[in-house]
């Protein structure tokens, strides 16, 4: 079974970006970014906006383990 976990905290830390700054960059509410980061909710539109703002592929926002 696949396990999928967000890597957003790691990516933001590497780039020196806060969730609030990412919210400004994407137009995604900070609360939605927090929910994504806690792996409680993933809106497709938000995930693509975050990936685009960070210049990464959607897959890079997640750590995928298992079979």
PDB file with SEQRES, HELIX, SHEET and CRYST1 records, atoms N, CA, C and O in Angstrom:
SEQRES   1 A   67  UNK UNK UNK UNK UNK UNK UNK UNK UNK UNK UNK UNK UNK          
SEQRES   2 A   67  UNK UNK UNK UNK UNK UNK UNK UNK UNK UNK UNK UNK UNK          
SEQRES   3 A   67  UNK UNK UNK UNK UNK UNK UNK UNK UNK UNK UNK UNK UNK          
SEQRES   4 A   67  UNK UNK UNK UNK UNK UNK UNK UNK UNK UNK UNK UNK UNK          
SEQRES   5 A   67  UNK UNK UNK UNK UNK UNK UNK UNK UNK UNK UNK UNK UNK          
SEQRES   6 A   67  UNK UNK                                                      
HELIX    1 AA1 UNK A    8  UNK A   15  1                                   8    
HELIX    2 AA2 UNK A   19  UNK A   26  1                                   8    
HELIX    3 AA3 UNK A   30  UNK A   37  1                                   8    
HELIX    4 AA4 UNK A   44  UNK A   54  1                                  11    
HELIX    5 AA5 UNK A   58  UNK A   61  5                                   4    
SHEET    1 AA1 2 UNK A   3  UNK A   6  0                                        
SHEET    2 AA1 2 UNK A  62  UNK A  65 -1                                        
CRYST1    1.000    1.000    1.000  90.00  90.00  90.00 P 1           1          
ATOM      1  N   UNK A   1       0.840  -1.186   0.000  1.00  0.00           N  
ATOM      2  CA  UNK A   1       0.000   0.000   0.000  1.00  0.00           C  
ATOM      3  C   UNK A   1       0.886   1.251   0.000  1.00  0.00           C  
ATOM      4  O   UNK A   1       1.887   1.313   0.714  1.00  0.00           O  
ATOM      5  N   UNK A   2       0.515   2.215  -0.787  1.00  0.00           N  
ATOM      6  CA  UNK A   2       1.273   3.464  -0.857  1.00  0.00           C  
ATOM      7  C   UNK A   2       0.938   4.371   0.319  1.00  0.00           C  
ATOM      8  O   UNK A   2      -0.211   4.461   0.751  1.00  0.00           O  
ATOM      9  N   UNK A   3       1.951   5.029   0.817  1.00  0.00           N  
ATOM     10  CA  UNK A   3       1.759   6.057   1.842  1.00  0.00           C  
ATOM     11  C   UNK A   3       2.252   7.378   1.253  1.00  0.00           C  
ATOM     12  O   UNK A   3       3.376   7.476   0.763  1.00  0.00           O  
ATOM     13  N   UNK A   4       1.401   8.373   1.313  1.00  0.00           N  
ATOM     14  CA  UNK A   4       1.720   9.671   0.718  1.00  0.00           C  
ATOM     15  C   UNK A   4       1.696  10.733   1.813  1.00  0.00           C  
ATOM     16  O   UNK A   4       0.693  10.904   2.506  1.00  0.00           O  
ATOM     17  N   UNK A   5       2.823  11.448   1.960  1.00  0.00           N  
ATOM     18  CA  UNK A   5       2.923  12.514   2.959  1.00  0.00           C  
ATOM     19  C   UNK A   5       3.436  13.784   2.294  1.00  0.00           C  
ATOM     20  O   UNK A   5       4.341  13.729   1.462  1.00  0.00           O  
ATOM     21  N   UNK A   6       2.866  14.918   2.656  1.00  0.00           N  
ATOM     22  CA  UNK A   6       3.362  16.185   2.105  1.00  0.00           C  
ATOM     23  C   UNK A   6       4.793  16.475   2.549  1.00  0.00           C  
ATOM     24  O   UNK A   6       5.192  16.121   3.658  1.00  0.00           O  
ATOM     25  N   UNK A   7       5.554  17.118   1.679  1.00  0.00           N  
ATOM     26  CA  UNK A   7       6.921  17.558   1.972  1.00  0.00           C  
ATOM     27  C   UNK A   7       7.006  19.085   2.040  1.00  0.00           C  
ATOM     28  O   UNK A   7       8.096  19.653   1.967  1.00  0.00           O  
ATOM     29  N   UNK A   8       5.872  19.737   2.179  1.00  0.00           N  
ATOM     30  CA  UNK A   8       5.845  21.192   2.069  1.00  0.00           C  
ATOM     31  C   UNK A   8       6.721  21.870   3.121  1.00  0.00           C  
ATOM     32  O   UNK A   8       7.452  22.805   2.796  1.00  0.00           O  
ATOM     33  N   UNK A   9       6.662  21.423   4.360  1.00  0.00           N  
ATOM     34  CA  UNK A   9       7.481  22.044   5.417  1.00  0.00           C  
ATOM     35  C   UNK A   9       8.954  22.008   5.037  1.00  0.00           C  
ATOM     36  O   UNK A   9       9.665  23.004   5.170  1.00  0.00           O  
ATOM     37  N   UNK A  10       9.402  20.860   4.567  1.00  0.00           N  
ATOM     38  CA  UNK A  10      10.801  20.693   4.170  1.00  0.00           C  
ATOM     39  C   UNK A  10      11.177  21.638   3.029  1.00  0.00           C  
ATOM     40  O   UNK A  10      12.225  22.282   3.071  1.00  0.00           O  
ATOM     41  N   UNK A  11      10.323  21.717   2.019  1.00  0.00           N  
ATOM     42  CA  UNK A  11      10.590  22.573   0.859  1.00  0.00           C  
ATOM     43  C   UNK A  11      10.613  24.048   1.269  1.00  0.00           C  
ATOM     44  O   UNK A  11      11.497  24.797   0.852  1.00  0.00           O  
ATOM     45  N   UNK A  12       9.643  24.461   2.084  1.00  0.00           N  
ATOM     46  CA  UNK A  12       9.601  25.859   2.519  1.00  0.00           C  
ATOM     47  C   UNK A  12      10.826  26.203   3.352  1.00  0.00           C  
ATOM     48  O   UNK A  12      11.397  27.282   3.194  1.00  0.00           O  
ATOM     49  N   UNK A  13      11.236  25.303   4.236  1.00  0.00           N  
ATOM     50  CA  UNK A  13      12.403  25.550   5.084  1.00  0.00           C  
ATOM     51  C   UNK A  13      13.652  25.705   4.223  1.00  0.00           C  
ATOM     52  O   UNK A  13      14.465  26.598   4.461  1.00  0.00           O  
ATOM     53  N   UNK A  14      13.807  24.838   3.221  1.00  0.00           N  
ATOM     54  CA  UNK A  14      14.975  24.906   2.332  1.00  0.00           C  
ATOM     55  C   UNK A  14      15.039  26.239   1.595  1.00  0.00           C  
ATOM     56  O   UNK A  14      16.125  26.747   1.314  1.00  0.00           O  
ATOM     57  N   UNK A  15      13.887  26.799   1.287  1.00  0.00           N  
ATOM     58  CA  UNK A  15      13.829  28.037   0.503  1.00  0.00           C  
ATOM     59  C   UNK A  15      13.670  29.289   1.353  1.00  0.00           C  
ATOM     60  O   UNK A  15      13.693  30.401   0.826  1.00  0.00           O  
ATOM     61  N   UNK A  16      13.508  29.119   2.662  1.00  0.00           N  
ATOM     62  CA  UNK A  16      13.335  30.265   3.538  1.00  0.00           C  
ATOM     63  C   UNK A  16      12.012  30.983   3.323  1.00  0.00           C  
ATOM     64  O   UNK A  16      11.932  32.206   3.431  1.00  0.00           O  
ATOM     65  N   UNK A  17      10.976  30.210   3.018  1.00  0.00           N  
ATOM     66  CA  UNK A  17       9.650  30.780   2.762  1.00  0.00           C  
ATOM     67  C   UNK A  17       8.699  30.329   3.869  1.00  0.00           C  
ATOM     68  O   UNK A  17       8.712  29.162   4.262  1.00  0.00           O  
ATOM     69  N   UNK A  18       7.888  31.235   4.366  1.00  0.00           N  
ATOM     70  CA  UNK A  18       6.882  30.889   5.362  1.00  0.00           C  
ATOM     71  C   UNK A  18       5.565  30.508   4.671  1.00  0.00           C  
ATOM     72  O   UNK A  18       5.369  30.774   3.485  1.00  0.00           O  
ATOM     73  N   UNK A  19       4.681  29.886   5.434  1.00  0.00           N  
ATOM     74  CA  UNK A  19       3.356  29.590   4.889  1.00  0.00           C  
ATOM     75  C   UNK A  19       2.639  30.882   4.507  1.00  0.00           C  
ATOM     76  O   UNK A  19       1.929  30.924   3.502  1.00  0.00           O  
ATOM     77  N   UNK A  20       2.817  31.919   5.293  1.00  0.00           N  
ATOM     78  CA  UNK A  20       2.181  33.205   4.984  1.00  0.00           C  
ATOM     79  C   UNK A  20       2.693  33.776   3.668  1.00  0.00           C  
ATOM     80  O   UNK A  20       1.908  34.273   2.861  1.00  0.00           O  
ATOM     81  N   UNK A  21       3.990  33.707   3.449  1.00  0.00           N  
ATOM     82  CA  UNK A  21       4.574  34.192   2.194  1.00  0.00           C  
ATOM     83  C   UNK A  21       4.076  33.359   1.018  1.00  0.00           C  
ATOM     84  O   UNK A  21       3.760  33.902  -0.041  1.00  0.00           O  
ATOM     85  N   UNK A  22       4.005  32.035   1.204  1.00  0.00           N  
ATOM     86  CA  UNK A  22       3.498  31.169   0.151  1.00  0.00           C  
ATOM     87  C   UNK A  22       2.045  31.516  -0.163  1.00  0.00           C  
ATOM     88  O   UNK A  22       1.631  31.480  -1.322  1.00  0.00           O  
ATOM     89  N   UNK A  23       1.286  31.847   0.853  1.00  0.00           N  
ATOM     90  CA  UNK A  23      -0.100  32.259   0.656  1.00  0.00           C  
ATOM     91  C   UNK A  23      -0.172  33.502  -0.230  1.00  0.00           C  
ATOM     92  O   UNK A  23      -1.009  33.577  -1.129  1.00  0.00           O  
ATOM     93  N   UNK A  24       0.701  34.471   0.022  1.00  0.00           N  
ATOM     94  CA  UNK A  24       0.756  35.684  -0.802  1.00  0.00           C  
ATOM     95  C   UNK A  24       1.147  35.352  -2.240  1.00  0.00           C  
ATOM     96  O   UNK A  24       0.613  35.934  -3.184  1.00  0.00           O  
ATOM     97  N   UNK A  25       2.077  34.418  -2.401  1.00  0.00           N  
ATOM     98  CA  UNK A  25       2.579  34.050  -3.725  1.00  0.00           C  
ATOM     99  C   UNK A  25       1.525  33.314  -4.554  1.00  0.00           C  
ATOM    100  O   UNK A  25       1.518  33.412  -5.781  1.00  0.00           O  
ATOM    101  N   UNK A  26       0.639  32.581  -3.886  1.00  0.00           N  
ATOM    102  CA  UNK A  26      -0.285  31.693  -4.591  1.00  0.00           C  
ATOM    103  C   UNK A  26      -1.728  32.161  -4.591  1.00  0.00           C  
ATOM    104  O   UNK A  26      -2.508  31.771  -5.460  1.00  0.00           O  
ATOM    105  N   UNK A  27      -2.090  32.990  -3.632  1.00  0.00           N  
ATOM    106  CA  UNK A  27      -3.495  33.343  -3.468  1.00  0.00           C  
ATOM    107  C   UNK A  27      -4.279  32.280  -2.717  1.00  0.00           C  
ATOM    108  O   UNK A  27      -5.493  32.397  -2.552  1.00  0.00           O  
ATOM    109  N   UNK A  28      -3.581  31.238  -2.259  1.00  0.00           N  
ATOM    110  CA  UNK A  28      -4.197  30.170  -1.473  1.00  0.00           C  
ATOM    111  C   UNK A  28      -4.206  30.617  -0.015  1.00  0.00           C  
ATOM    112  O   UNK A  28      -3.170  31.044   0.497  1.00  0.00           O  
ATOM    113  N   UNK A  29      -5.340  30.532   0.662  1.00  0.00           N  
ATOM    114  CA  UNK A  29      -5.377  30.949   2.067  1.00  0.00           C  
ATOM    115  C   UNK A  29      -4.351  30.180   2.906  1.00  0.00           C  
ATOM    116  O   UNK A  29      -4.124  28.988   2.697  1.00  0.00           O  
ATOM    117  N   UNK A  30      -3.745  30.883   3.851  1.00  0.00           N  
ATOM    118  CA  UNK A  30      -2.748  30.248   4.712  1.00  0.00           C  
ATOM    119  C   UNK A  30      -3.337  29.055   5.446  1.00  0.00           C  
ATOM    120  O   UNK A  30      -2.639  28.065   5.665  1.00  0.00           O  
ATOM    121  N   UNK A  31      -4.595  29.126   5.828  1.00  0.00           N  
ATOM    122  CA  UNK A  31      -5.233  28.005   6.527  1.00  0.00           C  
ATOM    123  C   UNK A  31      -5.294  26.764   5.632  1.00  0.00           C  
ATOM    124  O   UNK A  31      -5.142  25.644   6.119  1.00  0.00           O  
ATOM    125  N   UNK A  32      -5.511  26.952   4.343  1.00  0.00           N  
ATOM    126  CA  UNK A  32      -5.534  25.824   3.403  1.00  0.00           C  
ATOM    127  C   UNK A  32      -4.135  25.235   3.233  1.00  0.00           C  
ATOM    128  O   UNK A  32      -3.982  24.020   3.112  1.00  0.00           O  
ATOM    129  N   UNK A  33      -3.122  26.090   3.225  1.00  0.00           N  
ATOM    130  CA  UNK A  33      -1.736  25.619   3.139  1.00  0.00           C  
ATOM    131  C   UNK A  33      -1.406  24.803   4.380  1.00  0.00           C  
ATOM    132  O   UNK A  33      -0.760  23.760   4.279  1.00  0.00           O  
ATOM    133  N   UNK A  34      -1.834  25.257   5.536  1.00  0.00           N  
ATOM    134  CA  UNK A  34      -1.604  24.531   6.784  1.00  0.00           C  
ATOM    135  C   UNK A  34      -2.289  23.162   6.753  1.00  0.00           C  
ATOM    136  O   UNK A  34      -1.692  22.164   7.159  1.00  0.00           O  
ATOM    137  N   UNK A  35      -3.530  23.107   6.276  1.00  0.00           N  
ATOM    138  CA  UNK A  35      -4.240  21.824   6.186  1.00  0.00           C  
ATOM    139  C   UNK A  35      -3.529  20.875   5.221  1.00  0.00           C  
ATOM    140  O   UNK A  35      -3.428  19.678   5.490  1.00  0.00           O  
ATOM    141  N   UNK A  36      -3.041  21.402   4.109  1.00  0.00           N  
ATOM    142  CA  UNK A  36      -2.274  20.591   3.164  1.00  0.00           C  
ATOM    143  C   UNK A  36      -1.031  20.036   3.844  1.00  0.00           C  
ATOM    144  O   UNK A  36      -0.718  18.852   3.718  1.00  0.00           O  
ATOM    145  N   UNK A  37      -0.327  20.900   4.563  1.00  0.00           N  
ATOM    146  CA  UNK A  37       0.922  20.517   5.211  1.00  0.00           C  
ATOM    147  C   UNK A  37       0.694  19.465   6.296  1.00  0.00           C  
ATOM    148  O   UNK A  37       1.559  18.623   6.537  1.00  0.00           O  
ATOM    149  N   UNK A  38      -0.464  19.512   6.947  1.00  0.00           N  
ATOM    150  CA  UNK A  38      -0.782  18.523   7.986  1.00  0.00           C  
ATOM    151  C   UNK A  38      -1.397  17.258   7.393  1.00  0.00           C  
ATOM    152  O   UNK A  38      -1.743  16.329   8.123  1.00  0.00           O  
ATOM    153  N   UNK A  39      -1.531  17.227   6.072  1.00  0.00           N  
ATOM    154  CA  UNK A  39      -2.076  16.073   5.361  1.00  0.00           C  
ATOM    155  C   UNK A  39      -3.538  15.814   5.717  1.00  0.00           C  
ATOM    156  O   UNK A  39      -3.972  14.663   5.770  1.00  0.00           O  
ATOM    157  N   UNK A  40      -4.302  16.890   5.963  1.00  0.00           N  
ATOM    158  CA  UNK A  40      -5.712  16.719   6.291  1.00  0.00           C  
ATOM    159  C   UNK A  40      -6.629  17.067   5.132  1.00  0.00           C  
ATOM    160  O   UNK A  40      -7.779  16.629   5.102  1.00  0.00           O  
ATOM    161  N   UNK A  41      -6.136  17.854   4.169  1.00  0.00           N  
ATOM    162  CA  UNK A  41      -6.971  18.223   3.031  1.00  0.00           C  
ATOM    163  C   UNK A  41      -6.089  18.693   1.881  1.00  0.00           C  
ATOM    164  O   UNK A  41      -5.155  19.470   2.081  1.00  0.00           O  
ATOM    165  N   UNK A  42      -6.393  18.213   0.674  1.00  0.00           N  
ATOM    166  CA  UNK A  42      -5.631  18.601  -0.512  1.00  0.00           C  
ATOM    167  C   UNK A  42      -6.587  19.003  -1.621  1.00  0.00           C  
ATOM    168  O   UNK A  42      -7.142  18.141  -2.302  1.00  0.00           O  
ATOM    169  N   UNK A  43      -6.782  20.264  -1.806  1.00  0.00           N  
ATOM    170  CA  UNK A  43      -7.572  20.746  -2.931  1.00  0.00           C  
ATOM    171  C   UNK A  43      -6.683  20.750  -4.169  1.00  0.00           C  
ATOM    172  O   UNK A  43      -5.579  21.294  -4.144  1.00  0.00           O  
ATOM    173  N   UNK A  44      -7.164  20.143  -5.250  1.00  0.00           N  
ATOM    174  CA  UNK A  44      -6.364  20.061  -6.474  1.00  0.00           C  
ATOM    175  C   UNK A  44      -5.869  21.426  -6.936  1.00  0.00           C  
ATOM    176  O   UNK A  44      -4.700  21.584  -7.290  1.00  0.00           O  
ATOM    177  N   UNK A  45      -6.754  22.397  -6.931  1.00  0.00           N  
ATOM    178  CA  UNK A  45      -6.392  23.739  -7.388  1.00  0.00           C  
ATOM    179  C   UNK A  45      -5.270  24.311  -6.519  1.00  0.00           C  
ATOM    180  O   UNK A  45      -4.338  24.930  -7.032  1.00  0.00           O  
ATOM    181  N   UNK A  46      -5.362  24.103  -5.219  1.00  0.00           N  
ATOM    182  CA  UNK A  46      -4.334  24.616  -4.311  1.00  0.00           C  
ATOM    183  C   UNK A  46      -3.005  23.903  -4.527  1.00  0.00           C  
ATOM    184  O   UNK A  46      -1.953  24.543  -4.543  1.00  0.00           O  
ATOM    185  N   UNK A  47      -3.044  22.588  -4.693  1.00  0.00           N  
ATOM    186  CA  UNK A  47      -1.813  21.820  -4.890  1.00  0.00           C  
ATOM    187  C   UNK A  47      -1.091  22.307  -6.146  1.00  0.00           C  
ATOM    188  O   UNK A  47       0.125  22.500  -6.125  1.00  0.00           O  
ATOM    189  N   UNK A  48      -1.823  22.504  -7.227  1.00  0.00           N  
ATOM    190  CA  UNK A  48      -1.190  22.972  -8.464  1.00  0.00           C  
ATOM    191  C   UNK A  48      -0.678  24.400  -8.330  1.00  0.00           C  
ATOM    192  O   UNK A  48       0.373  24.728  -8.882  1.00  0.00           O  
ATOM    193  N   UNK A  49      -1.398  25.256  -7.608  1.00  0.00           N  
ATOM    194  CA  UNK A  49      -0.943  26.637  -7.393  1.00  0.00           C  
ATOM    195  C   UNK A  49       0.350  26.659  -6.573  1.00  0.00           C  
ATOM    196  O   UNK A  49       1.270  27.424  -6.865  1.00  0.00           O  
ATOM    197  N   UNK A  50       0.404  25.816  -5.553  1.00  0.00           N  
ATOM    198  CA  UNK A  50       1.606  25.741  -4.709  1.00  0.00           C  
ATOM    199  C   UNK A  50       2.785  25.234  -5.528  1.00  0.00           C  
ATOM    200  O   UNK A  50       3.871  25.810  -5.470  1.00  0.00           O  
ATOM    201  N   UNK A  51       2.584  24.167  -6.285  1.00  0.00           N  
ATOM    202  CA  UNK A  51       3.666  23.615  -7.104  1.00  0.00           C  
ATOM    203  C   UNK A  51       4.176  24.651  -8.101  1.00  0.00           C  
ATOM    204  O   UNK A  51       5.384  24.807  -8.277  1.00  0.00           O  
ATOM    205  N   UNK A  52       3.261  25.354  -8.747  1.00  0.00           N  
ATOM    206  CA  UNK A  52       3.657  26.372  -9.735  1.00  0.00           C  
ATOM    207  C   UNK A  52       4.457  27.493  -9.080  1.00  0.00           C  
ATOM    208  O   UNK A  52       5.484  27.916  -9.611  1.00  0.00           O  
ATOM    209  N   UNK A  53       3.990  27.978  -7.926  1.00  0.00           N  
ATOM    210  CA  UNK A  53       4.684  29.068  -7.238  1.00  0.00           C  
ATOM    211  C   UNK A  53       6.081  28.663  -6.793  1.00  0.00           C  
ATOM    212  O   UNK A  53       7.000  29.482  -6.785  1.00  0.00           O  
ATOM    213  N   UNK A  54       6.240  27.393  -6.420  1.00  0.00           N  
ATOM    214  CA  UNK A  54       7.540  26.914  -5.948  1.00  0.00           C  
ATOM    215  C   UNK A  54       8.418  26.396  -7.085  1.00  0.00           C  
ATOM    216  O   UNK A  54       9.588  26.075  -6.874  1.00  0.00           O  
ATOM    217  N   UNK A  55       7.852  26.314  -8.294  1.00  0.00           N  
ATOM    218  CA  UNK A  55       8.624  25.846  -9.438  1.00  0.00           C  
ATOM    219  C   UNK A  55       8.982  24.373  -9.363  1.00  0.00           C  
ATOM    220  O   UNK A  55      10.067  23.970  -9.782  1.00  0.00           O  
ATOM    221  N   UNK A  56       8.062  23.563  -8.825  1.00  0.00           N  
ATOM    222  CA  UNK A  56       8.293  22.127  -8.706  1.00  0.00           C  
ATOM    223  C   UNK A  56       7.139  21.371  -9.362  1.00  0.00           C  
ATOM    224  O   UNK A  56       6.071  21.935  -9.603  1.00  0.00           O  
ATOM    225  N   UNK A  57       7.366  20.103  -9.645  1.00  0.00           N  
ATOM    226  CA  UNK A  57       6.288  19.225 -10.105  1.00  0.00           C  
ATOM    227  C   UNK A  57       5.420  18.877  -8.906  1.00  0.00           C  
ATOM    228  O   UNK A  57       5.901  18.865  -7.773  1.00  0.00           O  
ATOM    229  N   UNK A  58       4.163  18.598  -9.145  1.00  0.00           N  
ATOM    230  CA  UNK A  58       3.247  18.236  -8.069  1.00  0.00           C  
ATOM    231  C   UNK A  58       3.804  17.067  -7.258  1.00  0.00           C  
ATOM    232  O   UNK A  58       3.709  17.058  -6.031  1.00  0.00           O  
ATOM    233  N   UNK A  59       4.378  16.094  -7.937  1.00  0.00           N  
ATOM    234  CA  UNK A  59       4.920  14.909  -7.252  1.00  0.00           C  
ATOM    235  C   UNK A  59       5.985  15.281  -6.228  1.00  0.00           C  
ATOM    236  O   UNK A  59       6.135  14.593  -5.218  1.00  0.00           O  
ATOM    237  N   UNK A  60       6.723  16.353  -6.474  1.00  0.00           N  
ATOM    238  CA  UNK A  60       7.798  16.761  -5.567  1.00  0.00           C  
ATOM    239  C   UNK A  60       7.254  17.311  -4.245  1.00  0.00           C  
ATOM    240  O   UNK A  60       8.004  17.444  -3.278  1.00  0.00           O  
ATOM    241  N   UNK A  61       5.969  17.629  -4.196  1.00  0.00           N  
ATOM    242  CA  UNK A  61       5.367  18.124  -2.958  1.00  0.00           C  
ATOM    243  C   UNK A  61       5.070  16.992  -1.983  1.00  0.00           C  
ATOM    244  O   UNK A  61       4.685  17.241  -0.841  1.00  0.00           O  
ATOM    245  N   UNK A  62       5.247  15.748  -2.425  1.00  0.00           N  
ATOM    246  CA  UNK A  62       4.893  14.601  -1.610  1.00  0.00           C  
ATOM    247  C   UNK A  62       6.050  13.616  -1.483  1.00  0.00           C  
ATOM    248  O   UNK A  62       6.883  13.492  -2.381  1.00  0.00           O  
ATOM    249  N   UNK A  63       6.085  12.922  -0.354  1.00  0.00           N  
ATOM    250  CA  UNK A  63       6.962  11.773  -0.166  1.00  0.00           C  
ATOM    251  C   UNK A  63       6.078  10.551  -0.300  1.00  0.00           C  
ATOM    252  O   UNK A  63       5.100  10.401   0.433  1.00  0.00           O  
ATOM    253  N   UNK A  64       6.419   9.676  -1.233  1.00  0.00           N  
ATOM    254  CA  UNK A  64       5.605   8.494  -1.499  1.00  0.00           C  
ATOM    255  C   UNK A  64       6.433   7.267  -1.171  1.00  0.00           C  
ATOM    256  O   UNK A  64       7.515   7.065  -1.722  1.00  0.00           O  
ATOM    257  N   UNK A  65       5.908   6.445  -0.261  1.00  0.00           N  
ATOM    258  CA  UNK A  65       6.599   5.233   0.147  1.00  0.00           C  
ATOM    259  C   UNK A  65       5.667   4.043   0.017  1.00  0.00           C  
ATOM    260  O   UNK A  65       4.450   4.207  -0.074  1.00  0.00           O  
ATOM    261  N   UNK A  66       6.229   2.858   0.008  1.00  0.00           N  
ATOM    262  CA  UNK A  66       5.435   1.639  -0.074  1.00  0.00           C  
ATOM    263  C   UNK A  66       5.314   1.143  -1.489  1.00  0.00           C  
ATOM    264  O   UNK A  66       5.957   1.646  -2.410  1.00  0.00           O  
ATOM    265  N   UNK A  67       4.469   0.138  -1.640  1.00  0.00           N  
ATOM    266  CA  UNK A  67       4.291  -0.477  -2.958  1.00  0.00           C  
ATOM    267  C   UNK A  67       2.969  -0.129  -3.555  1.00  0.00           C  
ATOM    268  O   UNK A  67       2.657  -0.566  -4.663  1.00  0.00           O  
TER     269      UNK A  67                                                      
END                                                                             
